[in-house]
Amino acid sequence: MVKSIGAIVFIGAAFLTYGQSLLFEKIHLAVLGFIAVIFIRDINLISLICISAIANIVSELLYPLVMTLDFQITLKVLTYSTIILYLIKFREDSLHLSVSLVIAMCLGAELYWYVTDSPGAMIYWYALLININLLVRYFLFSRVFIMAKYFPKEYRSLNLDHTLYQVVLLYIVVHELVLMEYVLRWIFDVPSTLVYYAAPYLFHGLTAYTALLIYIQGYRLISKNWLKA
């Protein structure tokens, strides 16, 4: 009963907060905590919740720093350096080519703004989010191997591993489209803001979908345990 009420409340919150991304992010983290408490005994589901929650917390903590002028150069250098190192190390990633092209385009834009002494756009924030999501994909892919090392008697693969892996791919694709539109608008004066204004709603939907997937997976695990009992 409590689980059903929790799911209904979250779905309602997802609809009511459309367009209020910062508020929904807080609700999302609260829901992940709620799900973690309910399914605390399943270490595999908890590990997936931790990956998702940590990614959200990191992005929320970094956002104020990105908005602070004192940290922008440092964060910009760290962001592009980290993502380049990731692309060098994980060439087999299916997103390697598209991310490489988008990041090269971003670096070109950053160089152009620097040389022409133009203010430019804060595109590295989206590059930073791509970076975070690439790391999330890595940990989702490696989760079973990590769990096998530290929890050899409890680890197992979940269908949710692959599903979330694909959902994160969609996050990255939307970020790539936002960056491409930014560069087209700021460098080539293409008057397009379609992706920019649609992105928050797309991310909102993907975030709600992710939380519901985790909830449904937990419910299935509990149902299996009941059947075994």
C-alpha positions, -999 to +999 in steps of 0.1 A: +000+000+000+028+024+010+047+016-022+016+023-044+009+056-027+046+066-031+045+058-068+012+078-073+025+108-054+057+108-074+039+106-108+017+135-096+047+155-086+064+149-120+034+164-138+028+193-114+065+204-115+069+204-153+090+234-162+104+237-126+135+216-131+153+226-099+123+217-077+118+184-095+155+175-091+150+178-053+118+157-055+137+132-076+165+128-050+139+125-022+121+097-042+154+079-048+159+080-010+123+067-005+129+038-029+163+030-012+146+028+022+119+005+008+143-019-010+172-015+014+178-052+015+186-055-022+223-044-026+221-046-064+191-021-066+207+001-039+239+003-060+219+015-090+201+041-069+235+053-056+249+057-091+218+078-101+217+098-069+254+106-068+252+119-104+223+142-095+240+154-064+273+162-081+256+182-109+236+202-082+268+209-062+287+220-093+261+243-108+266+271-083+304+269-089+298+271-127+278+303-121+307+318-100+332+337-121+361+327-098+358+290-107+348+292-144+383+289-159+394+261-135+361+241-141+363+247-179+398+233-181+389+203-158+358+196-178+373+194-212+405+177-199+384+150-182+361+143-211+391+141-235+408+116-212+376+096-211+373+096-248+409+084-252+405+056-227+371+044-237+372+044-275+348+015-277+319+035-262+291+037-288+289+075-282+326+080-288+324+095-323+294+118-316+308+131-283+342+136-298+328+157-326+306+178-303+335+184-279+358+194-308+331+218-319+329+232-283+367+237-281+366+254-315+339+278-302+358+284-270+389+292-289+370+316-313+355+335-283+389+337-267+407+350-298+379+375-306+376+385-270+338+377-271+318+368-240+304+337-257+280+312-241+285+290-211+286+258-232+310+240-209+282+234-184+266+211-209+299+195-217+303+189-179+269+172-178+279+150-207+310+141-187+290+132-157+266+110-178+295+093-196+308+083-161+273+071-151+272+049-182+307+035-173+296+026-137+263+011-150+283-010-174+308-020-147+284-023-118+281-061-119+319-065-120+324-041-091+296-058-071+312-093-078+344-081-063+330-066-031+298-086-027+306-120-043+276-138-027+250-111-034+257-096-068+236-102-099+228-086-131+195-067-134+175-059-165+176-023-152+214-021-158+209-022-196+177-001-195+193+028-175+224+025-197+202+033-227+183+061-209+216+078-200+225+077-237+193+097-244+205+123-218+238+126-236+222+129-270+199+158-258+230+176-243+248+171-276+219+187-295+218+216-271+255+223-276+252+220-314+223+245-313+243+268-290+273+269-314+251+274-345+233+303-327+264+320-312+289+314-339+269+312-371+239+334-360+214+306-368+182+318-350+173+285-334+162+279-298+139+249-303+162+224-285+172+249-258+136+254-247+126+218-252+155+203-233+143+210-197+110+191-205+129+162-221+152+159-191+122+162-168+105+133-186+137+112-186+143+118-149+108+108-140+111+077-163+143+067-146+129+069-111+098+049-122+120+022-138+140+018-105+107+016-086+092-010-109+124-031-107+123-030-069+086-040-069+094-070-092+122-081-069+099-080-039+072-099-059+097-126-067+107-130-031+070-133-021+065-160-047+095-179-034+082-176+002 
